[in-house]
Amino acid sequence: QVQLAESGGGLVQAGESLKLSCAVSGRLLSSSTTGWFRQAPGKEREFVASIRTGSGNTYYADSVKGRFTISRTSAKTMLYLQMNDLKPEDTAVYYCARSRRGYRDPAEFDLWGQGTQVTVSS
C-alpha cells in the first residue's frame, strides 16, 4: 500500500524560494505518475507538476513553468517540488498524489497526502 506524506511548507516573501518534500512509502509501479497539486481557499484543486515513474518525464502547469521544478530520488522514495520566485498567487495547500494512469487530471489521482500550507506574502 503506497502512502504519501508532504512536508516543507511555510511562510515566505514574494521572490523567495521553498522546497516541498513528499515521502513515498510502498512501491510505485512503473506505469504510475506522482505529482503536486494545490488548492487555494475557494478554488478548485489544480495541477502543478508531475513526473512519470517509469520514464521520468515531467509536466508542468503553465503558471509555474520556469519557476518550479519537480524531482525525485533514484529510489523513488522521495518526491520534491523546488519553488523559486514565489508569488502571492502561489499561496495554497500543496498536495502530493499518485495516479495509475493520467498525469494532470486530479480525478485520475487516487492517493493523496495530507497537504502542506504554503503562504507567500507580498
N, C-alpha and C positions, 0 to 999 in steps of 0.2 A: 504494500500500500504506500503510494507516494504521498508525502506531506511536504508542505511549503511553509516557511516562516520568514517574514521580512524583518529587516532592521535597518537603522541608519537614517531615519527621518529626523527632521528638526526644523529650527527656525533660522533662516539666513536672510541676508540682504540681497537686493537685486544686484545681479552681476557676479555673485559668488557661486561657488560650486558645492556639490553634495554628492556622495556616493551611497547608493542603496545596495543592500545585500539581501539575498534570498537563499536560505539554507534548504537544500533539496534532499530529503531522506527517502530512500527507496530507489528502485531502478527505473530510469526513463527509457522507454522504447525508442529505437532509432527513428521511428515514424512520427514521434511526438514533437511538439513545439512548446517551449516555455517563453513566457513574455511578461511584460509590465503593462498595467493599465492604471488609470487614475480616475478619481471621481471627486469633483468639486461639489460643494453644497448646492443643492437644487438642480444639478446637472446629471446627465446620464454618464455611466461609466464609459470611458473612451480608451481606445488603443493608444499605446505609447511606442512600444518596440517589442520585437520578438526574435527568437533565434531557433532555427531548426536543430533538433537534437542530432540527427544523422549528418547532415551536410554542413552545419554551422552557418548557413545563410541567414542574414539578418535583414530585418524590415523595420521601418520607422514611419511614424506619423509625420506628415509634412511640418507640423507645428514644432517638432523637436529635432528635425533633421539638421545635422551640422552642430548641434549643441549637446545632444545626449548620445551616449554610446552604450550598447548592451554587450555584455561579455559573460563568459563562464569559465570555470576551471576545466582542465582537461578531463578530470574525473567526473565532471558534470554534477558535482555535489554543491556547488555554489553558483548562483546567478547574480550578476551585478548590473547596476544602471548608474553610469557616471553622468552626472548632470552638470553642465557648465553654463555660464552666462544665464543664470536663472532669472526668471521674470515673475512679477506678481501673479500673472495668469497661470503660472505653473503650480500655484497653490492647490493642493488636493490631497486626498488619501491615495497612496500608491499601493497597488496590489501586484504580487506576482502570481502567475497562474500557469496551468498546464492544459494543453489541448492535445487530443489524439489525432486531430485532422487539420483544421484550419490554422491560420497564423495571425488573424487580426480581428475576427468577429468574436466579441465576448461570449456570444451564445455557444460557440464551439469549444470554449474552455470549461472543463468540468471540475477542475480542482483549483482552489484559491487559498491564498494565505489570509491572515487576519488584517493586513493592511498596516501602513505606517504613514503618519502625517508629515507632510512637507509644507511649510509655510514660508513664503517669500515676501518680505516687506519691501516697500518702495522707498 
